[in-house]
Amino acid sequence: MLIIGENIQILSTPVKKAVNNRNAEPLQAMAKKQVEYGAGAIDLNIGRRKKDGPEVMKWMVDIMHEAVPGVPLVLDTTNSAAIHAGLVRCQELGIEAFINSVSAMPDRIAEVMPLAAEFEANLIALTMTKAGIPIHAEERVGIASDILMPAIEEYGIDIQKVYFDPLVLTVAGTQEYVPNAIETIRMLKMMWDPAPMTTVGLSNVSNQVPHQGRSLLNRVYLVMLLAAGLDSTIADPLDTAQNEFIRIVEERDTSTGTGQLLVNLYDSVAVMEDLDPDTVDMDDPEQAAIWKTVQILQNKVIFAESYLKM
């Protein structure tokens, strides 16, 4: 599975400071560390950056190419001029590029899809309209099939370069959306042949959750998403516990009780069945925590910050 490193994002104070000062060193160090820990691409989130977006994005591509040559770059901004500048530079340097992202809004489609077509870039397509993100999987898939896919075909974009994103929302306040993102992935993979690629912003599921509880939610959710057919995730590659969960399910390592449980979870989600509680050793704190987290992510138990203590 492709991990797109999420850590270079403008909402981070150190990142914002480095960008504003054109200080390459801390950003390059972050990129190198993410790749060292398993990132196969690096997300460059510069936000809107209305005034100097093109210059900033070009600079970011240059310093990333210097730090992690050959690693694909994800151009993450709402500034289409900045996307264009980044794509031009990626093409000049021979870097594989992603555009993050295009929604199903007509103005965004008109701005972004021609760029994806012209530069043969990978494209992250969001299943949302001006009305927002639907709760139910069927509605999100409808956005993909009725709006995004026709536009993708109109602009001649290779479907194998399109990554549909069902848009993960947090368990804290929008819990009913969480299981539906899993089903959206499943349905998207079944809709077309060849199937499109899929991705998610993984850490969104634990937004507004205390830091100590975020990793567990993220990594258990990732196992469930992988079982539904997820191809990539925008996530923190420095989360070694998350990376271990990926390894376990990819290698089907059942040599430990936790490993067996994660493989069982993966298999049950893959066939659209509930995880059998009889397969969980509730006397093992780690297994009990995973079981409780699954119940939260399936919206069977209402989320509370103290859910692991219940």
Secondary structure, DSSP 8 states (H G I E B T S, - for coil): -EEEE---BTTSHHHHHHHHTT-HHHHHHHHHHHHHTT-SEEEEEEE--TTTHHHHHHHHHHHHHHHSTT--EEEEES-HHHHHHHHHHHHHHT--EEEEEE-S-HHHHHHHHHHHHHHT-EEEEES-BTTB--SSHHHHHHHIIIIIHHHHHHTT--GGGEEEE-----TTT-GGGHHHHHHHHHHHHHHSSS--EEEEEGGGGGTTS-HHHHHHHHHHHHHHHHHHT--EEEE-TT-HHHHHHHHHHHHT--SSHHHHHHHHHHHHHHTT----GGGS-TTSHHHHHHHHHHHHHTTSS---TTGGG-
